[in-house]
Amino acid sequence: MRIGLIGTGRIGTFHATALSRHREVGGSLIVTDADTARARRLADRLGATAAPGVDEIFTWGVDAVVITAATSAHAELIGRAARAGLPVFCEKPIALDLQGTLTAIAEVETAGTILQMGFQRRFDSGYTAAREAVRSGSLGRLHTVRAMTSDQSPPSVAYLPLSGGLYRDTLVHDFDMLRWVTGREVTEVCAMGSDAGPSMFRDAGDIDTAAAVLTLDDGTLASATATRLNGAGYDVRMELAGELDQIGVGLDDRTPIASTEPAGPPAATKPWTGFLERFGPAYEAELHAFVEVVRGERANPCDGREALQALRIAEACELSRRERRVVRLGEIAGVRD
């Protein structure tokens, strides 16, 4: 299978490496980047082909496209692939705004092509087991869900104004997991945020820490928190409490938290440092799934409409924080007519 990958930054390099090892792709991988020298170096290392630009990805006869370029380019590239009749895997988000997201989804649906979004936690073994536990009924009626994402260190100053903000950039993964694990929809949110940390967040019009309370359509209450400043390590967890049992995702000997109890577990000696380390196997699994989707061997595990729903929750949280009020999801555009 001949795959064209656009964007050879950190996540693009990781994806290209995984694809180069895939038995169906191997030496048929083509990579390109605005930094042509970087793309050539990666291609040489992986035994892939470096294309001089994006145009060649679409004229050299690829079977599918993987988009790991800058966020600002995602929607246009998705549309271009759709018009070319090519299946696409795209790192989140489709776009940083609802209108751009809806336009790109419409192009894919009009063309009848495939868009698989990169919500890698859907392929993590812990989240998968939690989903199975909820669906099996072993927890009983679910009453409380707690989700969190804490980065060990903040992103670059240059990235912050382009990120879309903490809800859209980071918590969107937790919002996707709330829906995917529970099988329920969020009906309303109440969100708060703090920019009390380094001035770089205030300068970018962003926040460094956020918390939201979300109500699901069956009455289950959920909380979701995030921060860019968790010095202990990269911490991603979900706890699900039901009337019969309680389980947690992300609890292992690398979870960056110490107990104050005398008999509690010791602090992690090698805490997680970032998302590529923590979710490496999940990233590889989602690309393997994409190859299977392109080959017609499985259904799309995360299409554009799924990504849209997570973005709508993030938009509702941003509106709630800004206006300091409860926001119902019905206020946010994007519901299928």
Salt bridges, closest charged atoms under 4 A:
GLU24 OE2 - ARG23 NE 3.97
GLU24 OE1 - ARG295 NH1 3.12
ASP33 OD2 - ARG38 NH2 3.02
ASP55 OD1 - ARG80 NH2 2.73
GLU91 OE2 - HIS15 NE2 2.73
GLU107 OE1 - ARG83 NH1 2.70
GLU109 OE2 - ARG305 NE 3.01
ASP124 OD1 - ARG278 NH1 3.06
ASP151 OD2 - ARG228 NH1 3.56
ASP169 OD1 - LYS92 NZ 3.10
ASP169 OD2 - ARG228 NH2 2.95
ASP174 OD1 - ARG121 NH1 3.13
ASP176 OD1 - ARG122 NH2 2.72
GLU185 OE2 - ARG179 NH2 2.82
GLU188 OE1 - ARG328 NH1 3.13
ASP217 OD1 - ARG184 NE 2.73
ASP218 OD2 - ARG184 NE 3.91
ASP235 OD2 - ARG237 NH2 2.67
GLU239 OE1 - ARG146 NE 2.71
GLU243 OE2 - ARG141 NE 2.88
GLU277 OE2 - ARG254 NH2 2.57
GLU284 OE2 - ARG21 NH2 2.66
GLU292 OE2 - HIS288 NE2 3.23
GLU292 OE1 - ARG298 NH1 3.67
GLU297 OE2 - ARG295 NE 2.78
GLU306 OE1 - ARG122 NH2 2.76
GLU306 OE1 - ARG179 NH1 3.39
GLU315 OE2 - ARG168 NE 2.85
GLU318 OE2 - ARG321 NH2 2.70
GLU323 OE1 - ARG325 NE 2.64
GLU331 OE1 - ARG325 NH2 2.83
